[in-house]
Amino acid sequence: MAHIDTTYLVLFSANLAFIVTHIYGWLLKWFYRPKAYAEHFHELFPAQKSVGVIYLLQVFEIPYLLQIGNGDALLYVNAFSLLFFSIQMLIMCEGYFFPNENAEHRKRTHLLLFLPAVLTLVPLFLQAVGLVHLPDGWRVWMVGVVSIIFLGYFCLSVYEALKIRRAVQRANEDRYADSDDFPVRFANLIRWVPTLVLILLAINFYADNIWVKFARDLLFMCASVWFCVLTLNPWRKVQVEDEADAAENLSTVQSPLSTRFDDLAARLERLLMEEKIFTELHITSDVLISRLGTNSKYLAEVIRRSGYHSFYDMISQHRVRYAISLIHQHPDRRLADIAEQCGFSSQASMTKAFKAQGKGTPSSNR
């Protein structure tokens, strides 16, 4: 009896901690705004509401919390996690990577996606709480229906990952040369995560075991805490470095460049003129930040004070000037080869950069 009580308490505590942690995560995602991000919060976190909904949905595990050990409640909660996580992660990815797509059409699509899951989960929920008694053999049928619906959601998650990949491939240099535009590296890291999560949830569903559910609760709880701390650390404070005290608001600074900015400007010039860092394919501002040992605020100010509109403008200007010099030196050389040597992803992107800077076309510069 003591062994049973101990087991029950362990399972109950884990599931309770899982639910409470996710409710706290929902509160953070929906209502907390760190000062460091407050001004452009929605632009920086376009999928914040969707992530919060994923956390809030965990309250539907309460029937299992009250009936730990009940096979019907376990089947319901595992099916719920499998189906609702699948849908909400698709919505989250859509909101983050494609925030500008037709909002009304997206809402209708999401409602249609939820419909088969809701229709399947209602009888499972009623059976779990004892309000109805399904006929004999209902578990086999329900597992089959859940599997078919999940297969559709799983295929959609794979399609979403491929869609993100295509968007990354289509994004030309003026989109992803600046890390503030299209987060290519993040996209490549994150795009398969929803599919991986769905695989883990499928293992949990088909195992239909309280200890597998226990392990899933602990894993997801730790991942959720890490994700909240990483993205919306509630203890984070805006730090102002001593050397930046005089430049707290860089957009209004009128004084001459400090020694720090002089040094950064000189090192940036060496990287551009001597090492020709702009010839690196798909270079990002993060690369320069790492090479210069600075931060994004200082780099942006040095770029601005050096006479460029943005990071991409600086890279593009140097690439175009270098391409013109190569065209003059090697008039018979293929333009595609020159484009590659200058760091352009294609001859077409080089032509676009030439026109944007009023340099005509590469052919006209021969």
N, C-alpha and C positions, 0 to 999 in steps of 0.2 A: 504493500500500500504506500509505504514511504517512497519507494522507487517511482511509482506512478505519479505521486504528488510532486516529486522533484522534476520529473519529466514535464509534467503539465506546467509547472512554474517557469521552467526554462523556455518552453515554447511560447507561453503567454508573454513573458518578459520580452523576448525577441520580437514578437509581432507587435506588441505595444510600443516598443522603442522604434520600430520601423514606421508605424503610423504617426507617432508624435513627431519624429524627425522630419517626415515629409510634410506634415502640417506646418511645422516651423519653416521648412524650405519654401512652402507656398506663400507664407506671410512675407518672407524676405523677397521673393521674386515679384510679388504684386505690389508691395507697399514700401519697401526700403529703397532709398535712393542715395547711394554714397555721394558725398560732396565732390569727390574726384571726378564723377561722371555726370553730375546732375544736369549740366548745361545741355549735353547732347545725349541724354540717356537713351531715348528711343532709337536714335540712329545707331548707337553702339550696341544695343541689345534689342533688336527688332523682334526676337522670338521669346521675349521674357514672359509674356502672358501665357504662351503655350507651355513653357517649361513649368510655370506655376500650376497650370491645370494638371499636368502629369503628377505633380506632388499632391495636389488636392484630391485627385481620384483615389488615393490610397485609403480615404475614409470608408470606401466601400468594402474594405477588408474587415470592418468591425464585426459582421456576422461570423466570420471565422474566429476572430478574437474571443467572441463569447461562446464558441462551440468547438474549441480546439480538440481534435481527436475525432470529430464527426466527419465521416467520409463524404457526405453530401456537401457540407460546408467547404471542405478542402477542394472538391471538384469545382464548386462554384468560384472560389477565390482564385484558383489557378487559371480557370477559363477566363475570368474577368481580367486578370493581369495580362494574359496572352493577347486577348482581343483589344482591350482598351489601350494598352501600351503601344500596340502595333499602330493603331490609328493616330494616337496623339503624337507619337514620334514622327510620323509622316507630316502631320500638321506643323510640328516644330521645325522640321527641316525646310519645309516650304516657306514658313514665315521668316526664317533666318537667311536662307540663300536666295530666295526670290520674293523679297518684300514688296516689290512694285507691281506684281501681277494683279489681274482683275480681282478686287477684293470681294465683290458680290458673287461672282462666279465661284470663287474659292469657298465662300461660306456655304453655298448650296451643295457643292461637292462634298464638303466635310460632313454635312448633315446626312447625305446619302451614304457616306462611308460608315457612319455610326449606326445606321438603321439595322443592318443584319446582325451586328453585335448585340444591340439592345434587345432585339426580338429573341435572340438565342439565350441571353443571360437572364431575362425575366423569369422563365420557368425554372431555371437553375437556382435563382435566388429564392423563389417561393418554396421550392423543395427544401432548400437548405434551412430556412427558418420555420419549416413545418406548416406552412399555410396551405400547401397542396401536396398530394401524393401522386406522383407520376406512375404510369402503369409499368408492369414488369418489363425489363429489358431497356428501360429508358436511358441508362448510363451509356450503353453501346451506341445508341442512336445519337445522343447528345455529344459524345466524343467525336463521332463521325461528322456531325454538323459543324462543331467547333473547328475541326481539322480542315474542312473545306473552306470555311470563312478565313481561317488563319492563312491558308495557302494563298488566297487572293491577296491578303494584306502583305504577306511575305514577298510576293512577286512585285507588289507596288513599292516595297522598300528597296528592292534591287533596282527597279526602274528609277527610283529617286536618286540612288547612288550614281547610276549611269547618267542621269540628267545633270547632276552636279558636275560630273566629270566632263560632259560635253560643254557645259557652261565655262568651265575652267579652260578648256581647249580653245573655245571661241574668243575668250577674253584676250584682246590684243594688248600691246604694251602700254597703251595709254590708260588701260583699266588697272593692270596689276603691277605696274612699275612702282606705284605708291601703295604702301601697306594699308593706307586709310581707305582705299577703294575696294577692290574685290579680294577677299582674303583667300588667296589661292592655296597657300601652304596649309592653312587651317582647314580649308575645304577638303584637301587631299587626305588629311589626317582623320577627319570626322565623318566623311561620307559613308563609310562602311560600318560605323558604330551602331546605328539603328538595326542593321541587319544582324550584327553580332548579338545585340541584346535580344532580338527576337529568337535567335537560335537558343540562347540560354533559357528564355522563357518557355520555349517548346520542350526543352529537356525537363524543366520543372513540371510542366503540364502532364507530359506522358509518363513521368516517373510516378506521379500521384502519391507522393510520400511526404509525411510530415517533416522528416529530417532534411529532405531535399529542399522543401519550402523554407525550413529554418536557415539552411545555408544560403538560399537565395535572398532571404530577408537581410542577413548580415552583409552579404556582398553589395546589395543595392543600397543599403543604409550607408555603408562606408563610402560608396561611390557618390551618393547624393551629398553627403557632408563635404567631401573633397570638392565637388563641383560648385557648391555654394560658396565655399571659402575662396576658391579660385576666381570665380566670376563676380561675386558680390560680398567680399570679405567685410563683415559688419564691424570688425575692429580696425579696419584700415584707416589710416590718417593721411592727409595730404602732407607730404614732406617737402619742404623747401630747402634746397641745399644752400650752404653758406655762400658759395660763390654765385648763387643766383638771386641773392637777396635784392640786389639792385635792379634785377630784371624780372621781378615777379609777374609783371604784366608786360610781356615782351612786345605786344602789339603797340604799346604807347611809349616805348623807350625812345628817347631822343638823344641820349648821350653817346659819345664815341664808343667804338668797340672796346670791350674790356680785354685784358691780356688773355683771358680764357677764349674769347671769341676770335682774337687774332691768331692764337695757336691753332684752333680748330679750322679756321679758314685756310691757314697755310697748309695744314695736313690734308684738308679736302682738295686743295689745288694740286698737291703732289699726287694724290690718288687719281685725279682726273687727267692731269697732263703727262705725268711720268709713267704711272702704272696703267693708265687707260682703263680704269675700273668699269667705265661705261660700256666696254665691249663685252662684258659678261652677260650672257643671255638671261633674260628675265630677272635682272638684278632688282632688289627691293631696298627700301630705305633701311630695313633691319640689318642688311649686310653692311651698309655704311656706318650705322650706329655701332655695330660690333667692331668694325675695323678702326673707328675713331675713338672707341671707348667712351662714348657720350650717351646722351638720351635723346628721345625724339623731339623734345622741346628745344634743346640747344641746336640740334641738326636743322630743324625747320627754320630757326632764326638765322643761322649762318647762311643757309640757302637763300633766305629772303634778302639778307644784307649783301649777299654776293650778286644780287641783281636778277635772280631767277624767280619765276612765279611759283614754282613748286618743285618737288623732287623730280617728277617726270619731265618737266620743262628743262631742267638742268641736264638730265641724262640725254634727252632728245636733241638739245642744241649741240652737245658735244658729239653725239653720234652723227648728226648731219654734217657738222664741220669736218669731221674725220672722213666721212664718206666722200665729200666733195674733194678733199685732198687726194684720196685714193683714186678717184675717177680721173683727176687731172694727171696723176702720176702714171696710171695704167689705163689709158683710154680704151684699150682692146679687151680688157678683162670683163668677165661676165658680171652683170649687176647683182645677180643672186649671190655670187661669191663675196662681193664687196659688202652686201647687206649682212651676210653671216659674220664677216670679219669685224664689222662695226657693232655687232650686238643686236641687230634687228632679227626678229623671228622669221621674217620673210621679206622678199623684195617688195611685196605689196605694202607692208608696214613701213618700209623705208620710204616708199613713194608718198605715203600718207604724211609722214613726218616732214618731208621736203615741202609739200604743199602747205602744211600747217604753218611753216615758218616763212612762207613766201619765197621759197627757193626754186620754184618751178617743179620740174621732175628730174630724177637722176639722169635720164637720157638727155635732157636739154642742157645739162651741165658738162657734157663730154667736150 
